[in-house]
């Protein structure tokens, strides 16, 4: 956190110098104003990793349409799929200096920004269904940690009800039981909690950007990758990894965030428009998800991927191995009895 604050400070100074030097030329091009009350169009850049064929990217376009309609054209979301605006870390750094940017993250990633309890949302086998997920995300507990994220990290959650998918392992070698992962080099998200959670399953986690996964699988640098089926297929990873185990270790949602400094310049009405439109677009994303998953799975089958459906006993074995992870909450800075808190909300 200290390093990020130092970086944010440096970037702020750089931006102020740039703004001073270029004020005359920028006045005609910048539709964003500090008080959020101008009649000019407020332009917000939305950057995300997903390619344009994925439900997320389709739903983001819907989000932009709804925002434009509700705001009568006074708020515009500019869309940047395929990480074309920058990496998640780069975009968050921009948010922290007040830039009008939105990106998507997950609980493990947000835990690195000062609210450790977000990390439990990325824990393996925390949830058994999407209904359980929505119950927690609609709770006072989630509202509280979202407010803490804004207060302590300067990041505001604007949408959470977006399904990313059940995360599974796609590998170059057969995997059915947890012990089959022993020693395998698997690409995981580049954050401490993700790395430790997968170490608990016995594999060797490799933090890597998604753009490097295909060639790394092809070259044998890694043995597999974990992600929802739609994401795996749309990135063509099934061309180089021929074994998928549907172990559903995480019910992954997409959490859309922006910088609190920028967000606070908007009026209450403008904030409501963005959040309500995000929720509506999230519902659209979720409607697309099931069909997209079936199509992606069929694409894998057609490409010769062996897909393993676990029996009830086999699934229970995965859950049992992963359960030890919840004993490590203190290592991640989680609140006392956090797992019990989440399960009590669900039950």
C-alpha positions in Angstrom: 0.0 0.0 0.0 2.8 2.5 0.8 4.5 1.8 -2.5 1.2 2.4 -4.3 0.6 5.6 -2.4 4.1 6.9 -3.3 3.5 6.0 -6.9 0.2 7.7 -6.9 1.8 10.8 -5.5 4.5 10.8 -8.2 1.9 10.4 -10.9 -0.2 13.2 -9.4 2.7 15.6 -9.6 3.4 14.5 -13.2 -0.2 14.9 -14.2 -0.4 18.4 -12.6 2.7 19.5 -14.5 1.2 18.1 -17.7 -2.1 19.7 -17.1 -0.4 23.1 -16.5 1.6 22.8 -19.7 -1.3 21.7 -21.8 -4.2 23.5 -20.3 -5.1 25.6 -23.4 -5.3 22.6 -25.7 -7.0 20.3 -23.3 -9.9 22.6 -22.4 -11.6 21.9 -25.7 -11.2 18.1 -25.5 -11.8 17.2 -21.9 -15.5 16.6 -21.2 -14.8 15.8 -17.5 -15.1 18.6 -14.9 -14.4 18.6 -11.2 -17.9 19.4 -10.0 -19.7 17.0 -12.2 -22.4 19.6 -13.0 -21.3 20.8 -16.4 -23.5 20.4 -19.4 -20.5 18.9 -21.2 -20.4 15.2 -21.8 -18.6 13.3 -19.1 -16.4 10.6 -20.7 -15.4 7.6 -18.7 -12.9 5.0 -20.0 -13.8 1.4 -19.3 -10.9 -1.0 -19.6 -11.2 -4.8 -19.3 -9.4 -8.0 -20.3 -12.3 -9.7 -22.0 -12.5 -10.0 -25.8 -15.5 -8.8 -27.7 -17.1 -12.2 -28.1 -17.4 -12.8 -24.3 -20.7 -12.1 -22.4 -18.8 -9.5 -20.4 -17.8 -7.5 -23.4 -21.3 -7.7 -24.9 -22.8 -6.6 -21.6 -20.4 -3.7 -21.2 -21.8 -2.4 -24.5 -25.2 -2.7 -23.0 -24.0 -0.8 -20.0 -22.8 2.0 -22.1 -26.1 2.2 -24.0 -28.1 2.3 -20.8 -25.9 5.0 -19.3 -26.2 7.1 -22.4 -30.0 6.7 -22.4 -30.5 7.4 -18.7 -28.2 10.4 -18.8 -29.6 11.7 -22.0 -26.2 11.6 -23.6 -24.4 13.5 -20.9 -22.4 10.5 -19.7 -20.4 8.4 -22.1 -18.6 5.1 -21.4 -15.7 4.6 -23.8 -15.0 0.9 -24.1 -11.5 -0.8 -24.3 -11.7 -4.6 -24.4 -8.7 -6.9 -24.7 -6.6 -4.9 -22.1 -6.2 -2.3 -24.8 -6.3 0.5 -22.2 -3.7 -1.2 -20.0 -3.4 -3.8 -17.3 -5.6 -3.8 -14.3 -2.8 -2.5 -12.1 -2.1 0.3 -14.6 -5.7 1.3 -14.7 -6.0 1.3 -10.9 -3.0 3.5 -10.7 -4.8 5.9 -13.0 -7.9 5.8 -10.8 -5.8 6.7 -7.7 -4.8 10.0 -9.3 -8.3 10.9 -10.2 -8.6 9.8 -13.8 -12.1 8.9 -15.1 -11.5 5.2 -15.5 -13.5 2.0 -14.7 -12.1 -1.5 -14.7 -13.0 -4.9 -13.4 -11.4 -6.8 -10.6 -12.1 -9.7 -8.2 -12.0 -10.2 -4.4 -8.4 -11.4 -4.3 -7.2 -8.4 -6.2 -9.1 -5.9 -4.1 -7.8 -7.5 -0.9 -4.3 -6.1 -1.9 -5.7 -2.6 -1.7 -6.4 -2.3 2.0 -9.5 -4.3 2.7 -8.3 -7.9 3.3 -11.8 -9.3 3.9 -12.5 -9.0 0.1 -10.2 -11.9 -0.4 -12.5 -14.5 1.0 -14.7 -14.0 -2.1 -11.9 -15.7 -4.1 -11.5 -18.6 -1.6 -12.0 -22.1 -3.1 -15.3 -23.7 -2.4 -16.7 -20.9 -0.4 -20.0 -21.0 -2.3 -22.1 -23.9 -3.5 -24.4 -21.9 -5.9 -24.9 -18.5 -7.5 -27.8 -17.9 -5.2 -25.4 -18.0 -2.3 -23.1 -15.6 -4.0 -26.0 -13.1 -4.6 -27.1 -13.4 -1.0 -23.7 -12.3 0.2 -23.3 -9.5 -2.3 -26.7 -8.1 -1.2 -25.8 -8.2 2.4 -24.8 -5.4 4.9 -21.4 -7.1 5.2 -20.6 -6.5 1.5 -21.9 -2.9 1.6 -19.6 -2.3 4.6 -16.4 -3.7 3.0 -17.2 -1.8 -0.2 -17.4 1.5 1.8 -14.2 0.6 3.5 -12.5 0.1 0.1 -13.6 3.6 -0.9 -12.5 5.2 2.3 -9.2 3.3 2.8 -8.1 2.6 -0.8 -9.8 5.3 -2.8 -11.6 2.7 -5.0 -15.4 2.7 -5.3 -17.4 -0.4 -6.3 -20.0 0.5 -8.9 -21.2 -3.0 -9.9 -20.9 -6.5 -8.5 -23.7 -8.7 -9.9 -21.8 -9.9 -13.0 -21.1 -13.6 -13.4 -17.6 -14.4 -14.6 -18.1 -18.1 -14.2 -17.2 -21.2 -12.4 -13.4 -21.5 -12.6 -12.0 -24.8 -13.8 -8.6 -26.3 -14.7 -7.5 -26.7 -18.3 -4.2 -28.6 -18.5 -1.9 -30.4 -20.9 -2.0 -33.5 -18.7 -5.1 -35.3 -17.3 -6.4 -34.0 -13.9 -9.2 -35.7 -12.1 -8.3 -35.7 -8.4 -6.5 -32.9 -6.4 -3.3 -35.0 -6.2 -3.1 -34.9 -10.0 -2.1 -31.3 -9.7 0.9 -32.1 -7.6 3.9 -30.2 -9.1 2.0 -28.9 -12.1 2.8 -25.3 -13.1 -0.6 -23.6 -13.4 -1.1 -20.0 -14.4 -3.0 -18.1 -11.7 -3.9 -14.4 -11.0 -1.0 -12.3 -10.0 -1.9 -11.7 -6.3 -0.8 -13.2 -3.0 -4.1 -14.7 -2.0 -4.6 -16.5 -5.4 -1.1 -17.9 -5.2 -1.5 -19.2 -1.7 -5.0 -20.6 -2.3 -3.7 -22.8 -5.2 -0.6 -23.8 -3.3 -3.0 -25.4 -0.9 -4.1 -27.7 -3.7 -0.5 -28.9 -4.3 0.2 -27.2 -7.6 3.0 -24.8 -8.5 1.2 -21.4 -9.1 2.7 -19.2 -11.8 1.6 -15.5 -11.8 1.2 -14.5 -15.4 -0.7 -12.1 -17.6 -3.4 -13.8 -19.6 -1.9 -12.6 -22.9 1.2 -14.8 -22.2 -0.7 -18.0 -21.4 -1.2 -19.5 -24.9 2.5 -19.4 -25.9 3.5 -20.6 -22.4 1.2 -23.6 -22.7 2.4 -24.3 -26.2 6.1 -24.1 -25.1 5.5 -26.2 -22.0 6.5 -23.3 -19.7 3.3 -24.0 -17.8 1.1 -27.1 -17.6 -2.3 -25.4 -17.3 -4.5 -22.5 -16.5 -7.6 -22.0 -14.4 -10.5 -19.8 -15.5 -14.2 -20.2 -16.5 -14.9 -22.2 -19.6 -16.0 -19.2 -21.7 -12.8 -17.3 -21.0 -10.6 -20.4 -21.7 -12.3 -21.1 -25.0 -12.5 -17.5 -26.3 -8.7 -17.2 -25.8 -8.2 -20.5 -27.7 -6.4 -22.1 -24.8 -8.1 -25.4 -25.7 -5.9 -25.6 -28.8 -2.9 -26.2 -26.6 -4.4 -27.7 -23.4 -6.5 -30.8 -24.0 -7.8 -31.7 -20.6 -10.5 -29.9 -18.7 -11.7 -30.9 -15.2 -15.0 -29.2 -14.2 -14.2 -28.9 -10.5 -15.8 -25.5 -10.1 -13.4 -24.3 -7.4 -14.5 -20.7 -7.5 -17.9 -19.0 -8.3 -16.2 -15.9 -9.7 -18.0 -12.6 -10.0 -16.7 -9.5 -11.7 -16.5 -6.4 -9.5 -16.4 -3.1 -11.4 -14.5 -0.3 -9.7 -13.5 3.3 -10.3 -11.6 5.9 -8.3 -13.3 7.5 -5.4 -11.7 10.9 -6.2 -13.3 11.0 -9.6 -16.5 9.4 -8.5 -17.0 12.1 -5.8 -17.0 14.8 -8.5 -20.2 13.3 -9.9 -23.7 14.3 -8.6 -25.8 11.8 -6.7 -28.0 11.4 -9.8 -25.0 10.7 -12.1 -23.6 8.1 -9.6 -27.0 6.4 -9.5 -27.2 6.3 -13.3 -23.9 4.5 -13.5 -24.6 2.1 -10.7 -28.2 1.3 -11.8 -27.0 0.8 -15.4 -24.2 -1.5 -14.2 -26.8 -3.6 -12.4 -29.0 -3.9 -15.4 -26.1 -4.7 -17.7 -25.0 -7.3 -15.1 -28.3 -9.1 -15.4 -27.9 -9.1 -19.2 -24.4 -10.5 -18.8 -25.8 -13.3 -16.6 -28.5 -14.1 -19.2 -25.8 -14.6 -21.8 -23.6 -16.7 -19.6 -25.3 -20.1 -19.7 -25.6 -20.2 -23.5 -22.1 -18.9 -23.9 -20.8 -21.6 -21.6 -22.5 -24.4 -23.5 -21.1 -23.0 -26.8 -17.6 -22.8 -25.4 -17.8 -26.3 -24.0 -18.9 -27.7 -27.4 -16.1 -25.8 -29.1 -13.6 -27.6 -26.7 -15.2 -31.0 -27.4 -15.0 -30.4 -31.2 -11.3 -29.5 -30.8 -10.6 -32.8 -29.0 -10.5 -31.7 -25.4 -11.3 -34.4 -22.8 -13.8 -32.9 -20.3 -14.1 -34.6 -16.9 -17.3 -34.3 -15.0 -16.7 -35.2 -11.3 -18.7 -37.7 -9.4 -20.2 -36.6 -6.1 -17.4 -38.4 -4.2 -14.7 -36.9 -6.4 -16.1 -33.4 -5.9 -16.2 -33.9 -2.1 -12.5 -34.8 -2.2 -11.7 -31.4 -3.9 -13.7 -29.6 -1.3 -12.0 -31.4 1.6 -8.5 -30.6 0.4 -9.4 -27.0 -0.1 -11.0 -26.6 3.3 -7.6 -26.3 5.0 -7.3 -22.9 3.3 -9.9 -21.3 5.6 -7.6 -21.9 8.6 -5.1 -19.4 7.1 -7.3 -16.3 7.5 -4.9 -14.7 9.9 -2.2 -14.8 7.2 -4.3 -12.8 4.9 -5.5 -10.3 7.6 -9.1 -11.5 7.6 -11.5 -10.5 10.3 -11.9 -13.1 13.0 -14.3 -15.8 12.1 -14.8 -14.4 8.6 -15.6 -17.7 7.1 -18.3 -18.3 9.7 -19.7 -14.8 9.1 -20.1 -15.5 5.4 -21.7 -18.9 5.9 -24.1 -17.4 8.5 -25.2 -14.8 5.9 -25.8 -17.6 3.3 -27.7 -19.9 5.8 
